[in-house]
Amino acid sequence: MMALGQFVFGLDTLTYQELQRSTEWRHPTNSRVGARPARQFTGVGEDTITLTGLQVPEFRGNRRSLDDVRAMADAGKAYALVGGTGVVFGAWVIQRVQETGSVFIAEGIARRVDFTLELARVDDYLADPSGGAGSGGNPEADDDDFWDWWML
């Protein structure tokens, strides 16, 4: 589907259902007497992508995928965003990760997780050359867990 650095969105990780992109351009105004305000193009503004989706780890996906994305965000680095067809979107930072768990089992593990990821475009030279490989500095991300059988 898409890759953000070394994190690949897909059936085995996170599958987004909706991609929303918003791009702005700056045109500040100057008031004028008896005429419309004068506008001047001063450059590109904010460029954001919002990915929303549903994860049902019982069927597909990895319950730790959102933790991996959070670890990448904790690193504070920018990552290259590449579409599944090879389109390079440039360098992006993770601004926000939101998840909502529901349909819990007796142990308190959500069988359904709705998620939203917000990305913001930055200058391409800021992209992390490693692509966020590894656990992003989160040693707990690689620990064994009793619930691994449930999370696969």
C-alpha positions in Angstrom: 0.0 0.0 0.0 2.6 2.5 1.2 5.8 2.8 3.1 6.9 5.4 5.6 10.6 4.9 6.0 11.1 1.2 6.7 7.5 0.8 8.0 5.3 -0.8 5.3 1.5 -0.3 5.6 -0.1 -3.6 4.6 -2.3 -6.5 5.7 0.4 -7.8 8.1 0.9 -4.4 9.8 -1.6 -1.6 9.5 -4.2 -1.3 6.7 -5.5 2.2 6.2 -9.0 2.5 4.7 -8.9 6.3 4.0 -6.1 8.6 2.9 -6.8 12.3 3.2 -4.3 14.9 1.9 -4.5 18.6 2.5 -2.0 21.1 0.8 -1.9 24.8 1.3 -0.2 27.7 -0.4 0.5 31.1 1.2 -1.1 34.2 -0.3 -0.9 37.0 2.3 -3.1 40.0 1.6 -2.5 43.8 1.8 -5.6 46.0 2.2 -6.1 48.7 -0.4 -8.5 51.7 -0.5 -11.2 51.3 -3.1 -9.9 48.0 -4.5 -9.7 44.4 -3.5 -6.9 43.3 -1.2 -3.6 42.8 -3.0 -2.3 39.2 -2.7 1.2 38.0 -3.1 2.3 34.3 -3.4 5.0 33.7 -0.8 5.4 29.9 -1.1 4.1 26.5 -0.2 2.2 26.2 3.1 1.3 23.1 5.2 1.0 19.7 3.5 -0.6 17.0 5.6 -1.8 13.4 5.2 -4.3 11.7 7.5 -4.5 7.9 7.4 -7.5 6.2 9.1 -8.1 2.6 9.3 -9.2 -0.4 11.2 -7.0 -3.1 12.7 -8.4 -6.5 13.7 -5.3 -8.4 14.9 -7.4 -11.6 15.4 -7.6 -11.9 11.6 -4.7 -9.9 10.1 -2.2 -7.4 11.2 0.3 -7.0 14.1 -0.9 -5.5 17.4 2.6 -4.0 17.8 2.5 -2.0 14.6 1.0 1.1 16.3 3.8 0.8 18.9 6.4 0.7 16.0 4.9 3.9 14.5 4.9 5.6 17.9 8.6 4.6 18.4 9.4 6.2 15.0 7.5 9.4 16.1 9.4 9.4 19.4 12.7 9.5 17.4 11.5 12.9 16.1 12.8 12.1 12.6 11.4 12.6 9.1 10.9 9.6 6.9 10.5 9.1 3.1 6.9 8.3 2.2 6.6 6.1 -0.9 3.3 4.9 -2.4 2.7 1.3 -3.5 3.2 2.2 -7.1 6.6 3.8 -6.4 5.4 7.4 -6.2 7.7 9.3 -3.9 5.8 11.8 -1.8 8.9 13.3 -0.1 9.9 13.5 3.6 7.2 13.4 6.3 7.1 13.5 10.1 4.6 11.7 12.3 2.5 14.4 14.1 -0.1 12.3 15.8 -1.2 8.7 16.4 -4.6 8.0 17.8 -6.2 4.7 18.5 -9.5 3.5 19.8 -9.8 -0.1 21.1 -13.1 -1.9 21.3 -14.6 -5.4 21.5 -12.4 -6.5 24.4 -11.6 -10.1 25.4 -11.6 -11.1 29.1 -7.9 -10.1 29.5 -8.6 -6.6 28.3 -7.1 -6.9 24.8 -9.0 -5.1 22.1 -10.1 -7.2 19.2 -10.8 -4.1 17.1 -8.6 -1.1 16.9 -9.5 2.0 15.0 -6.5 4.3 14.3 -5.7 7.7 12.8 -2.2 8.8 11.8 -1.4 12.4 10.9 1.7 13.1 8.9 3.2 16.5 8.0 5.5 17.2 5.1 9.0 18.6 5.7 12.0 19.5 3.5 13.3 16.4 1.8 16.8 16.8 3.1 15.5 16.1 6.6 14.6 12.4 5.8 16.3 9.8 8.0 18.6 7.8 5.8 18.0 4.6 7.9 14.2 4.9 7.4 13.6 4.2 11.1 14.9 0.7 10.9 14.7 -1.3 14.1 12.6 -0.4 17.2 13.3 3.3 17.0 15.1 3.3 20.3 12.3 1.4 22.1 13.9 -1.6 23.7 10.4 -2.9 24.9 9.3 -3.2 21.2 11.5 -6.3 20.8 10.7 -8.0 24.1 8.9 -11.4 24.1 5.3 -11.2 25.3 2.9 -13.8 26.6 0.2 -12.6 24.3 2.3 -13.0 21.1 0.0 -15.9 20.0 -2.9 -13.4 20.1 -1.1 -10.5 18.5 0.0 -12.2 15.3 
